[in-house]
């Protein structure tokens, strides 16, 4: 039976999965798939709400005092046309924001961690970390809102010459850290077992 292509879940919670992805190793299994907590969209949501209100506020407060001609024909229709074009741009912005959120994911397998970051329409950055190279892994939850909504950051330290591997706004960071730690220990133990067999 052929492997199914990777299917990103509708919610952003961590889930066990038997799905595959491009570049997957032969013996590699997907254990966790996650994306940032929905709280990451809150600043964009507030900005979009403000942008949607601008034409209405402009029409109520600015037009009668500064441009009263726009209250009468044919300029009234022109104002409506410009407003429709403006809201069309807002829909494009919403689509770009959602695409960037939805396609930014973390894939944790029994061998490595992949951080896939979508930038715009045509750019994507993929970083990966071999589980056996992990030296230290910590999770942090700071503040009332992160504690209430259950999200935080995970910091993974590798070799000294390499940068930290940071996963930000992760849902359930403590649970995720424990699962990655368990996978890390299993990968190290498997490596030692193979080494002993070679001897």
PLY file of the C-alpha trace (Angstrom):
ply
format ascii 1.0
element vertex 199
property float x
property float y
property float z
element edge 198
property int vertex1
property int vertex2
end_header
0.00 0.00 0.00
1.60 3.34 -1.01
2.40 5.88 1.65
0.03 8.79 2.00
1.39 12.27 1.54
1.59 14.45 4.61
-1.74 15.89 5.69
-1.55 18.85 8.05
-4.16 18.59 10.78
-6.89 21.19 11.16
-5.98 22.02 14.73
-2.56 22.87 16.03
-2.32 20.25 18.75
0.34 17.58 18.72
-0.75 14.29 17.20
0.81 10.94 16.57
0.91 10.18 12.89
1.90 7.49 10.40
2.07 9.97 7.57
5.05 10.56 5.32
6.76 13.65 3.91
9.22 14.37 1.07
12.79 13.43 1.99
11.74 10.96 4.68
14.30 8.24 5.42
13.41 4.62 4.85
13.22 3.66 8.54
11.95 7.06 9.71
8.52 7.41 11.30
6.61 10.62 11.93
5.78 10.85 15.65
4.54 14.42 16.11
3.23 17.16 13.86
2.67 20.62 15.32
2.29 24.25 14.40
2.28 27.43 16.45
-0.51 28.07 18.92
-3.46 30.01 17.48
-2.56 32.85 19.85
0.16 33.71 17.32
-2.60 35.03 15.05
-4.02 37.42 17.66
-1.88 40.50 16.73
-2.79 40.02 13.06
-6.47 39.62 13.98
-6.46 42.93 15.86
-4.70 44.70 12.98
-7.18 43.30 10.44
-10.13 44.44 12.60
-8.68 47.95 12.73
-8.10 47.99 8.99
-11.71 46.89 8.38
-13.02 49.72 10.55
-10.99 52.45 8.84
-13.30 53.05 5.81
-16.37 53.09 8.07
-14.79 55.57 10.49
-13.53 57.65 7.57
-17.03 57.76 6.08
-18.69 58.70 9.38
-16.24 61.27 10.77
-13.98 62.55 7.97
-16.15 62.63 4.84
-18.96 64.88 6.20
-16.47 67.44 7.52
-13.78 67.41 4.83
-15.27 65.79 1.69
-19.06 66.26 1.81
-19.25 65.72 -1.95
-18.63 61.99 -1.38
-22.05 61.79 0.31
-23.79 62.57 -3.01
-23.84 60.99 -6.44
-21.71 60.22 -8.39
-18.92 60.47 -5.82
-20.79 58.22 -3.39
-20.50 55.34 -5.87
-16.81 56.10 -6.30
-16.30 55.86 -2.55
-18.10 52.48 -2.53
-15.89 51.24 -5.38
-12.71 52.31 -3.58
-13.95 50.64 -0.40
-14.60 47.36 -2.26
-11.07 47.42 -3.71
-9.67 48.18 -0.24
-11.51 45.23 1.33
-10.30 43.03 -1.52
-6.71 43.83 -0.52
-7.59 42.97 3.07
-8.79 39.52 1.96
-5.47 38.98 0.18
-3.61 39.97 3.36
-5.73 37.54 5.40
-4.94 34.74 2.95
-1.19 35.42 3.13
-1.25 35.50 6.95
-3.20 32.23 7.15
-0.98 30.51 4.59
2.13 31.57 6.50
0.64 30.24 9.75
-0.71 27.00 8.28
2.44 26.03 6.38
4.82 26.77 9.29
5.06 23.36 10.98
7.33 21.21 13.08
7.73 17.53 12.26
9.26 15.28 14.91
10.29 11.81 13.82
12.11 8.99 15.56
15.36 10.32 14.00
15.18 14.13 13.73
13.24 17.36 14.15
12.29 19.42 11.10
11.37 23.09 11.35
9.56 24.19 8.16
9.06 27.94 7.84
7.04 29.38 4.95
8.02 32.92 3.90
5.60 34.47 1.44
4.37 32.47 -1.54
7.60 31.23 -3.04
10.11 30.86 -0.22
10.49 28.14 2.38
13.21 27.47 4.93
13.66 23.93 6.26
15.94 23.32 9.24
16.58 19.89 10.69
18.23 18.53 13.79
19.37 14.96 14.36
18.00 13.74 17.68
21.37 12.20 18.59
23.01 15.65 18.46
20.82 17.06 21.24
22.79 18.01 24.35
20.08 19.76 26.35
16.39 20.50 25.93
14.31 22.89 28.04
10.77 24.24 27.89
9.64 27.61 29.20
6.21 29.08 29.90
6.28 32.70 31.11
3.30 34.89 31.90
-0.39 34.58 32.69
-1.64 34.25 29.10
0.82 31.47 28.08
-0.05 29.60 31.28
-3.80 29.97 30.72
-3.74 28.95 27.06
-1.01 26.33 27.38
1.75 27.46 25.05
5.44 28.28 25.43
8.89 27.83 23.93
11.22 24.87 23.61
14.98 25.46 23.49
17.20 22.68 22.17
20.96 22.99 22.64
23.20 21.04 20.29
26.97 21.00 19.84
28.84 24.13 20.94
29.60 25.27 17.39
25.95 25.10 16.39
23.14 27.52 17.16
20.24 26.73 19.44
17.19 25.13 17.90
14.23 27.16 19.16
10.58 26.24 18.78
8.43 29.22 19.73
4.75 29.39 20.76
4.53 25.60 20.93
1.24 24.13 22.23
1.77 22.02 25.36
5.54 22.68 25.57
6.16 20.50 28.65
4.48 17.47 27.09
6.30 18.08 23.82
9.66 18.37 25.57
9.09 15.08 27.38
8.21 13.32 24.12
11.26 14.71 22.32
13.45 13.72 25.28
12.04 10.20 25.13
12.75 10.01 21.39
16.25 11.38 21.96
17.04 8.72 24.56
15.64 5.99 22.31
17.78 7.22 19.38
20.93 7.29 21.54
20.22 3.83 22.90
19.64 2.47 19.40
22.93 4.03 18.29
24.80 2.37 21.17
23.15 -0.96 20.39
24.21 -0.80 16.73
27.75 0.16 17.79
28.01 -2.84 20.14
26.73 -5.17 17.39
29.42 -3.88 15.02
32.08 -4.78 17.57
0 1
1 2
2 3
3 4
4 5
5 6
6 7
7 8
8 9
9 10
10 11
11 12
12 13
13 14
14 15
15 16
16 17
17 18
18 19
19 20
20 21
21 22
22 23
23 24
24 25
25 26
26 27
27 28
28 29
29 30
30 31
31 32
32 33
33 34
34 35
35 36
36 37
37 38
38 39
39 40
40 41
41 42
42 43
43 44
44 45
45 46
46 47
47 48
48 49
49 50
50 51
51 52
52 53
53 54
54 55
55 56
56 57
57 58
58 59
59 60
60 61
61 62
62 63
63 64
64 65
65 66
66 67
67 68
68 69
69 70
70 71
71 72
72 73
73 74
74 75
75 76
76 77
77 78
78 79
79 80
80 81
81 82
82 83
83 84
84 85
85 86
86 87
87 88
88 89
89 90
90 91
91 92
92 93
93 94
94 95
95 96
96 97
97 98
98 99
99 100
100 101
101 102
102 103
103 104
104 105
105 106
106 107
107 108
108 109
109 110
110 111
111 112
112 113
113 114
114 115
115 116
116 117
117 118
118 119
119 120
120 121
121 122
122 123
123 124
124 125
125 126
126 127
127 128
128 129
129 130
130 131
131 132
132 133
133 134
134 135
135 136
136 137
137 138
138 139
139 140
140 141
141 142
142 143
143 144
144 145
145 146
146 147
147 148
148 149
149 150
150 151
151 152
152 153
153 154
154 155
155 156
156 157
157 158
158 159
159 160
160 161
161 162
162 163
163 164
164 165
165 166
166 167
167 168
168 169
169 170
170 171
171 172
172 173
173 174
174 175
175 176
176 177
177 178
178 179
179 180
180 181
181 182
182 183
183 184
184 185
185 186
186 187
187 188
188 189
189 190
190 191
191 192
192 193
193 194
194 195
195 196
196 197
197 198
